[in-house]
Amino acid sequence: MDKSEIDTPALIVDLDVMMRNIREMAKLARERDVKLRPHVKTHKVPEIAKIQVEEGGRGICVQKLGEAEVMAANGLNDIFITNEVVGQVKLSRLARLREQVDVYVAVDHPDNVSDLSRTMREQGLELGVYVDVDSGMHRTGVPPEKAPELAEAVSKSEGLYLVGIMAYEGHAGGPINREERISLINKAMEQTLLAVRLIRQRGIEVGEVSVGSSATVRYSSTFEGITEIQPGMYVFNDYYLVEREAATIDTCALHVLATVMSRPSPERGVVDAGSKTFHFDMNRYPIAVGIEGVEIVKFSEEHGWLILRGQAQEKIKLGDRLEFIPYHVCPCVNQFDILYGLRRDKVEKSWTIAARGKVT
Ligand SMILES: Cc1ncc(COP(=O)(O)O)c(C=O)c1O
């Protein structure tokens, strides 16, 4: 199948670029002597997760139990759910999954520790747990001062064992300004390593110290004491990462292929991809590639409103196919059933995005 035969809108991945991204991160992990646990919530495709493991990943990370179930059903067997798993319905599912594969979770509350312990005990299982430390993002996680208490609770709970801590510093990759990013990463690593020291002072061993987002990991992995990294977006990259100097246009492996479906005036066009295709969680539009003077300036659900400038006003015709780099790749991938893997305009792979929509 040729690229021209793919119906639009479609997700297309340049396989050479994707493989280079996967191998570069694996090389970075080897050089820094840390374990790489790729976060597969970006692509949600078991076959790509397997490639990441074969290329040097030690297991994978997922965000949701549902993603873990899909990955396990497809042969992945070392899965860290980098999230709190709360509520009896989910705990029962977790126990069933633990019977099949090595699965780990994050905790940030003693009640959750008790519930996990009871569930695992009842089933005669043992579950590995990471204490979730808030290193500055202020989403989930306990402050470093509270980490020893929780680590102790995990260590003393039947059916659970402490793997280490997780301290995701996603917030630190946010600022466009490099000095601000560096300053936030420094603070986050200081908090992370403080948590490790405080837990050890209680006489509790901390195995893994797991950090890292695609925007920060090249720097955060250099800190002494970090043992594991969990970046996700690096597999495809996106314009968010380009703006934060963690990617370039050329390393963005994933494009959305769209068709010009209306050409109302010389300076206006509309493509068949809107907010239901790209998603809009960061309030930023995708970037057109391979052509000058094309800008998406507005979304309807199924329409991307284009402004055309300069030669694009002449060049762009009804039915033309344009390519865009999503601003934030993860929610965009989650909108699709299929991911096409291409080499020089030939479709080599057609992957089912098996864990898309797995939000439970
Ligand atoms: C806990 C956790 N770990 C790792 C990641 C991967 O980070 P990124 O996709 O920025 O590489 C995320 C992303 O949201 C996350 O929430």
The ligand as an ORCA input file, in Angstrom:
! r2SCAN-3c Opt
* xyz 0 1
  C       3.927      9.547     35.798
  C       4.414      9.773     34.419
  N       5.566      9.208     34.035
  C       6.067      9.378     32.802
  C       5.389     10.137     31.858
  C       5.988     10.298     30.500
  O       6.338     11.629     30.266
  P       6.458     12.218     28.786
  O       5.271     11.757     28.043
  O       6.502     13.685     29.000
  O       7.711     11.697     28.216
  C       4.178     10.744     32.214
  C       3.441     11.569     31.255
  O       2.423     12.133     31.473
  C       3.676     10.565     33.521
  O       2.520     11.127     33.925
*
